[in-house]
Amino acid sequence: MVASGFQNLFKIPELRKRIFFTLALLIVYRVGCHIPTPGIDAVALASFFAQAKGTLLGLFDMFSGGALERLSVFALGIMPYISASIILQLLTVTIPHLERLSKEGEQGRKKITQYTRYGTVVLSIIQGVGISIGLENMTSAGGSAVVMFPGWGFRLMTVITLTSGTAFIMWLGEQITERGIGNGISLIIFAGIVVRMPAAIGNTYQLVASGEMGIFTVLILTFFMIAVVACIIFVETGQRRIPVQYAKRVVGRRMYGGGSSHLPLKINTSGVIPPIFASSIIMFPATLASFTNIEWMKSVSDALRPGNFSYELLFVAFIFFFCYFYTAVTFDPANVADNMKKNGGYIPGIRPGKRTADYIDKVLTRITLGGAIYVSAVCVLPSILISKVNVPFYFGGTALLIVVGVAIDTISQMESHMLSRSYEGFLKKGSGRMKGRR
């Protein structure tokens, strides 16, 4: 059963050490989220962020675990690293040098990782300069300035502090990946989102106690949240398996190869990238409007807030675009077909080479449509519920995708450690492995 599976976690010394090491570094991260950057009026900043909900600042604050709202040393969070990683992935397709590095195995991966670190520092410096200048122009609802002593001294100190904080978080994530249970960067984002759960439960309890929210509404929301989580688990573990047959080869007096396998294609190949990019692009006008007093910009900002029809329509359109775009960038059917042909593999009924590549591309295009519809539904329905019912729903769609996806990957990582040492997984034999479905 699940309980016995969790008990087995601590029977393996190495896995137990990795779990405690991961928890220790996540605690260090959460402590750093509460260390403020010098020169900031915390009360005025909190008042400003209360007005900035639904903008790009609110999105970044979610990924930083509330560190941006407090402008702590970890205010930039891990977003510069994620942005640098995505940029490097996109450049790998267009720059031959990076493409060669990606095919050189471990040494090439280390070089790309090094470039990603440099890119993270550069992006952190740029964002740090923008934040420091923007903070000097911010005022609370009461008119109090957020920065107590503006000037280049404050800007330089803020850039150094925020860049160092992001570099330290990047190091924490890499340590968790290498010496912990894996998925270091994802676990840091996971911790930043989940840490808000107690406050959300407390706020809901206060609303119920004051009579502003009924028990029936809370039950409906709980059921809705469970249903969305179940849908995410069902789709994220789902696969379209293309059967692959391998021909037998005679080398000398021995026969090699033969047998059958399959090519697994995930329904949601692009993961959580489309909603993150879509939210960033659409919320950019709302963020700009928060720094200005121009009427038409404020009108555009109001029209592009979550819950409005114009926002949801654009959100879905961008999600579809980025689902297909990111899948095309990260998965090359021609390369897969070529590798399959070199290894003597073929899809039954399909000729090797270009016909195989076209077939894989056709299947991938169809399941990406289903994945885009699924991501759109998960991201849009919760926001509509929040705006129409007007209740503090804890998880938005993007956050749910991250939390559930990271949880599935982390369980798979721990289960692989257990199974490699002849322990059963979290469930009994025959049903415990996190397998995809046909």
C-alpha positions as CSV (number, residue, x, y, z in Angstrom):
1,M,0.0,0.0,0.0
2,V,1.0,3.7,-0.2
3,A,1.8,3.9,3.5
4,S,4.2,1.0,3.4
5,G,5.8,2.5,0.3
6,F,6.6,5.7,2.2
7,Q,8.0,3.6,5.1
8,N,10.4,1.9,2.7
9,L,11.8,5.4,1.8
10,F,13.8,5.5,5.0
11,K,15.0,1.9,4.8
12,I,17.5,2.9,2.2
13,P,20.4,4.9,3.7
14,E,21.4,6.6,0.5
15,L,17.8,7.6,-0.4
16,R,17.2,8.8,3.2
17,K,20.3,11.0,3.0
18,R,19.2,12.4,-0.3
19,I,15.7,13.3,1.1
20,F,17.1,15.0,4.2
21,F,19.6,16.9,2.1
22,T,16.9,18.1,-0.2
23,L,14.7,19.2,2.7
24,A,17.6,21.1,4.3
25,L,18.3,23.1,1.1
26,L,14.7,23.9,0.6
27,I,14.6,25.2,4.2
28,V,17.6,27.4,3.4
29,Y,15.7,28.7,0.3
30,R,12.6,29.6,2.3
31,V,14.7,31.4,5.0
32,G,16.4,33.5,2.3
33,C,12.9,34.5,1.0
34,H,12.4,36.4,4.2
35,I,15.7,38.3,4.3
36,P,14.8,41.8,3.0
37,T,16.9,43.9,0.6
38,P,18.2,47.0,2.3
39,G,16.7,50.5,1.6
40,I,13.0,49.4,1.1
41,D,9.9,50.5,3.0
42,A,8.3,47.1,3.5
43,V,4.9,48.5,4.4
44,A,4.7,50.7,1.3
45,L,5.9,47.8,-0.9
46,A,3.2,45.5,0.5
47,S,0.6,48.1,-0.2
48,F,1.8,48.5,-3.8
49,F,1.7,44.8,-4.5
50,A,-1.8,44.6,-3.1
51,Q,-2.8,46.8,-6.1
52,A,-0.6,44.8,-8.6
53,K,-2.5,41.5,-8.3
54,G,-3.3,40.1,-11.8
55,T,-0.2,41.7,-13.4
56,L,3.1,40.2,-14.4
57,L,4.5,41.2,-11.0
58,G,1.9,38.9,-9.4
59,L,2.9,36.1,-11.7
60,F,6.6,36.5,-10.9
61,D,5.8,36.8,-7.2
62,M,4.0,33.4,-7.4
63,F,7.1,31.7,-8.8
64,S,9.4,33.4,-6.3
65,G,7.2,32.1,-3.4
66,G,6.3,35.6,-2.2
67,A,10.0,36.8,-2.2
68,L,9.3,39.5,-4.8
69,E,6.4,41.0,-2.7
70,R,8.8,41.4,0.2
71,L,11.7,42.2,-2.1
72,S,14.0,39.7,-0.3
73,V,17.5,38.7,-1.5
74,F,15.7,36.0,-3.5
75,A,13.2,38.4,-5.1
76,L,14.1,37.4,-8.7
77,G,13.6,33.8,-7.8
78,I,14.7,31.2,-10.3
79,M,12.9,32.8,-13.3
80,P,16.2,34.2,-14.8
81,Y,17.6,30.7,-14.9
82,I,14.4,29.3,-16.5
83,S,14.5,32.1,-19.1
84,A,18.2,31.5,-19.8
85,S,17.5,27.7,-20.2
86,I,14.6,28.3,-22.6
87,I,16.7,30.8,-24.6
88,L,19.6,28.3,-24.9
89,Q,17.2,25.6,-26.0
90,L,15.8,27.8,-28.7
91,L,19.3,28.9,-29.8
92,T,20.4,25.3,-30.0
93,V,18.2,24.9,-33.0
94,T,19.5,27.9,-34.8
95,I,23.2,28.1,-33.9
96,P,25.3,25.2,-35.3
97,H,27.9,25.4,-32.5
98,L,25.3,24.9,-29.8
99,E,23.7,22.1,-31.8
100,R,27.0,20.3,-32.0
101,L,27.5,20.7,-28.2
102,S,24.1,19.2,-27.6
103,K,25.2,16.0,-29.4
104,E,28.5,15.7,-27.6
105,G,27.2,13.9,-24.6
106,E,28.3,14.8,-21.1
107,Q,31.0,17.3,-22.1
108,G,28.6,19.2,-24.3
109,R,25.9,19.2,-21.7
110,K,28.4,20.8,-19.2
111,K,29.3,23.5,-21.7
112,I,25.7,24.4,-22.3
113,T,25.1,24.4,-18.6
114,Q,27.9,26.9,-18.2
115,Y,26.4,29.1,-20.9
116,T,23.1,28.9,-19.1
117,R,24.7,30.1,-15.9
118,Y,26.3,33.1,-17.7
119,G,23.0,33.9,-19.2
120,T,21.3,33.7,-15.8
121,V,23.7,36.3,-14.4
122,V,23.2,38.6,-17.4
123,L,19.4,38.4,-17.2
124,S,19.5,38.9,-13.4
125,I,21.6,42.1,-13.8
126,I,19.2,43.4,-16.4
127,Q,16.1,42.6,-14.3
128,G,17.8,44.0,-11.2
129,V,18.5,47.3,-12.9
130,G,14.9,47.5,-14.1
131,I,13.5,46.6,-10.7
132,S,15.7,49.1,-8.8
133,I,14.6,51.9,-11.2
134,G,11.0,50.9,-11.0
135,L,11.0,50.7,-7.2
136,E,12.2,54.4,-7.1
137,N,9.0,55.4,-9.0
138,M,6.7,53.3,-6.9
139,T,4.4,54.7,-4.2
140,S,1.9,53.0,-1.9
141,A,-1.8,53.8,-1.9
142,G,-1.2,56.4,0.8
143,G,1.5,58.1,-1.3
144,S,4.5,56.8,0.6
145,A,7.7,56.1,-1.4
146,V,8.8,52.5,-1.6
147,V,12.5,53.4,-1.7
148,M,13.7,55.5,1.3
149,F,17.0,56.7,-0.3
150,P,16.9,56.6,-4.1
151,G,19.9,57.0,-6.3
152,W,22.7,55.0,-7.9
153,G,23.9,53.7,-4.6
154,F,20.6,52.0,-4.0
155,R,20.5,50.7,-7.6
156,L,23.9,49.2,-7.5
157,M,23.3,47.6,-4.1
158,T,19.9,46.2,-5.3
159,V,21.5,44.7,-8.5
160,I,24.3,43.0,-6.6
161,T,21.9,41.7,-4.0
162,L,19.3,40.3,-6.4
163,T,21.9,38.8,-8.8
164,S,23.7,37.1,-6.0
165,G,20.4,35.8,-4.6
166,T,19.5,34.3,-8.0
167,A,23.0,32.8,-8.4
168,F,22.7,31.2,-5.0
169,I,19.3,29.7,-5.8
170,M,20.7,28.3,-9.0
171,W,23.5,26.7,-7.0
172,L,20.9,25.2,-4.6
173,G,18.9,23.8,-7.4
174,E,22.0,22.2,-9.0
175,Q,23.0,20.7,-5.6
176,I,19.5,19.2,-5.1
177,T,19.7,17.7,-8.6
178,E,23.2,16.2,-8.1
179,R,23.1,15.2,-4.4
180,G,19.4,15.3,-3.6
181,I,16.4,13.5,-5.1
182,G,16.7,15.4,-8.4
183,N,14.6,18.1,-10.2
184,G,16.2,20.8,-8.1
185,I,15.0,23.8,-10.0
186,S,11.4,22.4,-10.2
187,L,11.4,21.6,-6.5
188,I,12.4,25.2,-5.7
189,I,9.4,26.5,-7.7
190,F,7.2,23.7,-6.2
191,A,8.2,24.9,-2.6
192,G,7.5,28.5,-3.5
193,I,4.0,27.7,-4.6
194,V,3.0,25.1,-2.0
195,V,4.3,27.3,0.9
196,R,1.3,29.6,0.4
197,M,-1.2,26.8,1.1
198,P,-1.5,27.3,4.9
199,A,-2.2,31.0,4.4
200,A,-4.8,30.2,1.8
201,I,-6.5,27.7,4.1
202,G,-6.5,30.3,6.9
203,N,-8.0,32.9,4.7
204,T,-10.7,30.5,3.6
205,Y,-11.5,29.6,7.2
206,Q,-11.8,33.3,8.2
207,L,-14.2,33.9,5.3
208,V,-16.4,30.9,6.4
209,A,-16.3,32.1,10.0
210,S,-17.4,35.6,9.1
211,G,-20.2,34.3,6.8
212,E,-18.7,35.7,3.6
213,M,-18.4,32.2,2.2
214,G,-20.7,29.3,2.7
215,I,-19.7,25.7,3.5
216,F,-21.4,24.5,0.4
217,T,-19.2,26.8,-1.7
218,V,-16.0,25.5,0.0
219,L,-17.1,21.9,-0.8
220,I,-17.8,22.7,-4.4
221,L,-14.3,24.3,-4.7
222,T,-12.6,21.4,-3.0
223,F,-14.3,19.0,-5.4
224,F,-13.4,21.1,-8.4
225,M,-9.8,21.3,-7.3
226,I,-9.6,17.5,-6.8
227,A,-11.1,17.0,-10.2
228,V,-8.6,19.3,-11.9
229,V,-5.7,17.5,-10.1
230,A,-7.0,14.1,-11.3
231,C,-7.2,15.4,-14.8
232,I,-3.7,16.7,-14.7
233,I,-2.3,13.4,-13.4
234,F,-4.3,11.5,-16.0
235,V,-3.0,13.5,-19.0
236,E,0.6,14.2,-17.7
237,T,1.2,10.4,-17.4
238,G,-0.5,9.6,-20.7
239,Q,1.4,8.6,-23.8
240,R,0.8,7.8,-27.4
241,R,3.0,4.7,-28.0
242,I,4.0,4.1,-31.6
243,P,5.1,0.4,-32.1
244,V,8.7,0.0,-33.3
245,Q,10.1,-3.3,-34.8
246,Y,13.8,-4.0,-34.9
247,A,15.3,-6.1,-37.7
248,K,17.7,-8.9,-36.9
249,R,21.3,-8.4,-37.9
250,V,24.0,-11.0,-38.4
251,V,27.5,-9.9,-37.3
252,G,30.1,-12.7,-37.9
253,R,28.5,-15.9,-36.6
254,R,26.2,-14.1,-34.2
255,M,22.7,-12.6,-34.6
256,Y,21.9,-9.3,-33.0
257,G,18.8,-7.2,-32.6
258,G,15.3,-8.3,-33.3
259,G,12.3,-7.8,-31.0
260,S,9.8,-5.0,-30.7
261,S,9.6,-1.8,-28.7
262,H,7.6,1.5,-28.8
263,L,8.2,5.2,-29.2
264,P,6.5,7.1,-26.4
265,L,5.0,10.5,-27.3
266,K,3.7,12.6,-24.4
267,I,0.3,14.2,-24.9
268,N,1.6,17.4,-23.3
269,T,5.2,17.6,-24.7
270,S,5.7,21.3,-24.0
271,G,4.8,20.9,-20.3
272,V,4.1,24.2,-18.4
273,I,6.1,26.4,-20.8
274,P,3.0,27.6,-22.9
275,P,1.0,29.1,-20.0
276,I,4.0,30.7,-18.5
277,F,5.0,32.4,-21.8
278,A,1.3,33.3,-22.6
279,S,0.8,34.8,-19.2
280,S,4.0,36.9,-19.4
281,I,3.1,38.3,-22.8
282,I,-0.6,39.2,-22.0
283,M,0.1,40.6,-18.6
284,F,2.9,42.8,-19.8
285,P,0.6,45.8,-20.6
286,A,-1.0,45.5,-17.1
287,T,2.4,45.7,-15.6
288,L,3.4,48.7,-17.7
289,A,0.1,50.4,-16.7
290,S,0.9,50.1,-13.0
291,F,3.9,52.4,-13.5
292,T,2.0,55.1,-15.5
293,N,-1.1,57.2,-15.2
294,I,-2.1,57.1,-18.8
295,E,-5.8,56.5,-19.2
296,W,-5.8,54.4,-22.4
297,M,-3.1,52.1,-21.0
298,K,-5.1,51.6,-17.8
299,S,-8.1,50.7,-20.0
300,V,-6.1,48.1,-21.9
301,S,-4.8,46.8,-18.6
302,D,-8.3,46.4,-17.2
303,A,-9.4,44.5,-20.4
304,L,-6.4,42.1,-20.1
305,R,-6.9,41.1,-16.5
306,P,-7.6,37.4,-15.7
307,G,-11.3,36.6,-15.9
308,N,-12.2,39.0,-18.7
309,F,-13.2,37.5,-22.0
310,S,-10.5,39.3,-24.0
311,Y,-7.8,38.0,-21.6
312,E,-9.1,34.4,-21.7
313,L,-9.4,34.4,-25.5
314,L,-5.8,35.7,-26.0
315,F,-4.6,33.4,-23.3
316,V,-5.9,30.3,-25.1
317,A,-4.6,31.5,-28.5
318,F,-1.1,32.0,-27.1
319,I,-1.2,28.6,-25.3
320,F,-2.0,26.9,-28.6
321,F,0.8,28.8,-30.4
322,F,3.4,28.0,-27.8
323,C,2.3,24.3,-27.5
324,Y,3.0,23.8,-31.2
325,F,6.1,26.1,-31.3
326,Y,7.9,24.6,-28.3
327,T,7.0,21.0,-29.4
328,A,8.5,21.8,-32.8
329,V,11.7,23.2,-31.3
330,T,12.3,20.4,-28.8
331,F,11.2,17.3,-30.8
332,D,12.5,16.7,-34.3
333,P,10.7,13.8,-36.1
334,A,13.3,13.6,-38.8
335,N,16.1,13.1,-36.3
336,V,14.1,10.4,-34.5
337,A,13.4,8.6,-37.8
338,D,17.0,8.8,-38.8
339,N,18.2,7.3,-35.5
340,M,15.6,4.6,-35.7
341,K,16.8,3.7,-39.2
342,K,20.4,3.6,-38.2
343,N,19.5,1.1,-35.4
344,G,17.5,-1.1,-37.7
345,G,14.2,0.0,-36.4
346,Y,11.0,0.7,-38.3
347,I,7.3,1.3,-37.7
348,P,5.3,-1.6,-39.1
349,G,3.6,-0.6,-42.3
350,I,5.7,2.6,-42.7
351,R,8.8,2.9,-44.8
352,P,12.0,4.0,-42.9
353,G,13.3,7.5,-43.5
354,K,11.1,10.4,-44.7
355,R,7.8,8.4,-44.6
356,T,8.5,7.5,-40.9
357,A,9.4,11.1,-40.1
358,D,6.1,12.3,-41.7
359,Y,4.1,9.7,-39.8
360,I,5.6,10.7,-36.5
361,D,5.0,14.3,-37.3
362,K,1.4,13.6,-38.1
363,V,0.8,11.7,-34.9
364,L,2.6,14.4,-32.9
365,T,0.5,17.2,-34.5
366,R,-2.7,15.4,-33.5
367,I,-1.8,14.7,-29.9
368,T,-0.4,18.2,-29.5
369,L,-3.8,19.5,-30.4
370,G,-5.3,17.5,-27.5
371,G,-2.5,18.7,-25.2
372,A,-3.2,22.3,-26.1
373,I,-6.9,21.9,-25.4
374,Y,-6.1,20.2,-22.1
375,V,-3.6,23.0,-21.0
376,S,-6.0,25.7,-22.0
377,A,-8.9,24.1,-20.0
378,V,-6.8,23.6,-16.9
379,C,-5.4,27.2,-17.0
380,V,-8.6,29.0,-18.0
381,L,-11.4,27.3,-16.0
382,P,-9.9,28.0,-12.5
383,S,-9.4,31.7,-13.3
384,I,-13.0,32.0,-14.6
385,L,-14.2,30.4,-11.4
386,I,-12.1,32.9,-9.3
387,S,-13.5,35.9,-11.1
388,K,-17.1,34.8,-11.3
389,V,-17.6,33.2,-7.9
390,N,-15.2,35.7,-6.2
391,V,-13.5,33.3,-3.8
392,P,-9.9,32.9,-2.8
393,F,-9.1,29.7,-4.8
394,Y,-5.6,28.7,-3.8
395,F,-4.2,27.2,-7.0
396,G,-4.4,28.7,-10.4
397,G,-4.1,26.5,-13.5
398,T,-0.4,27.3,-14.1
399,A,0.5,26.6,-10.5
400,L,-1.5,23.4,-10.5
401,L,0.4,22.1,-13.6
402,I,3.7,22.9,-12.0
403,V,2.8,21.4,-8.6
404,V,1.3,18.2,-9.9
405,G,3.9,17.7,-12.6
406,V,6.8,18.1,-10.2
407,A,5.1,15.8,-7.7
408,I,4.8,13.1,-10.3
409,D,8.4,13.4,-11.4
410,T,9.7,13.4,-7.8
411,I,7.7,10.3,-6.9
412,S,9.1,8.6,-10.0
413,Q,12.7,9.6,-9.0
414,M,12.3,8.2,-5.5
415,E,10.6,5.1,-6.8
416,S,13.4,4.4,-9.2
417,H,15.8,4.5,-6.2
418,M,13.7,2.0,-4.3
419,L,13.1,-0.4,-7.2
420,S,16.8,-0.4,-8.0
421,R,17.4,-1.8,-4.5
422,S,14.6,-4.5,-4.7
423,Y,12.1,-2.5,-2.6
424,E,8.5,-2.2,-3.7
425,G,7.4,1.2,-4.9
426,F,4.6,3.4,-3.3
427,L,2.0,0.9,-4.5
428,K,2.0,-2.9,-4.5
429,K,3.6,-4.9,-7.2
430,G,2.0,-4.6,-10.5
431,S,0.5,-1.2,-10.0
432,G,3.2,0.9,-8.2
433,R,5.2,2.1,-11.1
434,M,4.4,5.5,-12.7
435,K,3.7,4.2,-16.2
436,G,2.3,6.0,-19.1
437,R,-0.8,4.8,-20.8
438,R,-1.4,3.9,-24.4
